[in-house]
Amino acid sequence: MKQILITVILCATALIALRIAVPKPEAKHSVLEAIHARRSIREYKTTPVEREKLLTVAKAGIAAPNAMNRQAWAVRIVDSKEWIDSCTAAFVESVKGTPLGDHLLTDSFRNMFRNAPAVVFVAAEPSAYAGVDCGILGQNIMLSAYELGLGTCCLGSPVGFMNSEKGTKFLADLNLPEGYQLQFAIAIGYADQSPEAKPRDESKIAFVE
Ligand SMILES: Cc1cc2nc3c(=O)[nH]c(=O)nc-3n(C[C@H](O)[C@H](O)[C@H](O)COP(=O)(O)O)c2cc1C
């Protein structure tokens, strides 16, 4: 009887130790799951995004690896509807009647950030590594947003406008460090669509023997 009791206690102790030492298998797979389930979202609910969540994704962004840990980047979060609408009005004025305008100004158009209630701008000091640093930062933002139940869309199209004469005021509002250049924006909000995955060409991957 005593021997059985000791065996049970030993087994229970071993199990507890194992639970502490070995991470849950789900935790191991969550990053991969997020990578494959993320989609570019272009329709959003009008529900505002909690600032705590915006800060969480921004912090995940700057946790990214970056060349020599110089962190020569800047992240600006805008969740003001007034700012987004006013920037959009100036943008619409500048693209009306152009091919870009024809492409973007459809019936579903609500704002230039793919109708998102918030947008994260990513800028960097120009350098050979700026694109890589900011790209990784951006993916960290998008994957962590996915984990928090938010949709995102990386946007290159606002950059041209923000760097143009009509966009000067809006670029200035971002208060970027001297010499920094806007790299891209990330639309962020609660998704109002569930797009299918866009196929990827696996022939782009090859082992080198
Ligand atoms: C650098 C960059 C710029 C992009 N610019 C835009 C854009 O201006 N407008 C847009 O709707 N999507 C933009 N996208 C999103 C891509 O169209 C999208 O990632 C691609 O079609 C693959 O779809 P998925 O993200 O759903 O997998 C951009 C993505 C990247 C990485």
The ligand as a MOL file (V3000), in Angstrom:
LIG
                    3D

  0  0  0     0  0            999 V3000
M  V30 BEGIN CTAB
M  V30 COUNTS 31 33 0 0 0
M  V30 BEGIN ATOM
M  V30 1 C 5.0200 47.2800 -49.0520 0
M  V30 2 C 3.5580 46.9490 -49.2470 0
M  V30 3 C 2.7090 47.9080 -49.7750 0
M  V30 4 C 1.3560 47.6270 -49.9140 0
M  V30 5 N 0.5210 48.6180 -50.3460 0
M  V30 6 C -0.8020 48.4030 -50.4190 0
M  V30 7 C -1.6840 49.4620 -50.7700 0
M  V30 8 O -1.2710 50.5940 -51.0090 0
M  V30 9 N -3.0070 49.1950 -50.8350 0
M  V30 10 C -3.5050 47.9570 -50.5390 0
M  V30 11 O -4.7170 47.7790 -50.5850 0
M  V30 12 N -2.6900 46.9290 -50.1860 0
M  V30 13 C -1.3500 47.1220 -50.1180 0
M  V30 14 N -0.5040 46.1070 -49.7150 0
M  V30 15 C -1.0550 44.7770 -49.3650 0
M  V30 16 C -0.7630 43.7370 -50.4690 0
M  V30 17 O -1.5720 44.0130 -51.5920 0
M  V30 18 C -1.0560 42.3320 -49.9110 0
M  V30 19 O -0.1800 42.0640 -48.8420 0
M  V30 20 C -0.8860 41.2330 -50.9640 0
M  V30 21 O -1.8470 41.3730 -51.9840 0
M  V30 22 C -1.0170 39.8130 -50.3820 0
M  V30 23 O -2.2690 39.6550 -49.7500 0
M  V30 24 P -2.3550 39.2380 -48.2000 0
M  V30 25 O -1.6690 40.3120 -47.3920 0
M  V30 26 O -3.8300 39.1570 -47.8700 0
M  V30 27 O -1.6600 37.9210 -48.0540 0
M  V30 28 C 0.8440 46.3530 -49.5640 0
M  V30 29 C 1.7230 45.3920 -49.0230 0
M  V30 30 C 3.0480 45.6900 -48.8490 0
M  V30 31 C 3.9680 44.6700 -48.2090 0
M  V30 END ATOM
M  V30 BEGIN BOND
M  V30 1 1 1 2
M  V30 2 1 2 3
M  V30 3 2 2 30
M  V30 4 2 3 4
M  V30 5 1 4 5
M  V30 6 1 4 28
M  V30 7 2 5 6
M  V30 8 1 6 7
M  V30 9 1 6 13
M  V30 10 2 7 8
M  V30 11 1 7 9
M  V30 12 1 9 10
M  V30 13 2 10 11
M  V30 14 1 10 12
M  V30 15 2 12 13
M  V30 16 1 13 14
M  V30 17 1 14 15
M  V30 18 1 14 28
M  V30 19 1 15 16
M  V30 20 1 16 17
M  V30 21 1 16 18
M  V30 22 1 18 19
M  V30 23 1 18 20
M  V30 24 1 20 21
M  V30 25 1 20 22
M  V30 26 1 22 23
M  V30 27 1 23 24
M  V30 28 2 24 25
M  V30 29 1 24 26
M  V30 30 1 24 27
M  V30 31 2 28 29
M  V30 32 1 29 30
M  V30 33 1 30 31
M  V30 END BOND
M  V30 END CTAB
M  END
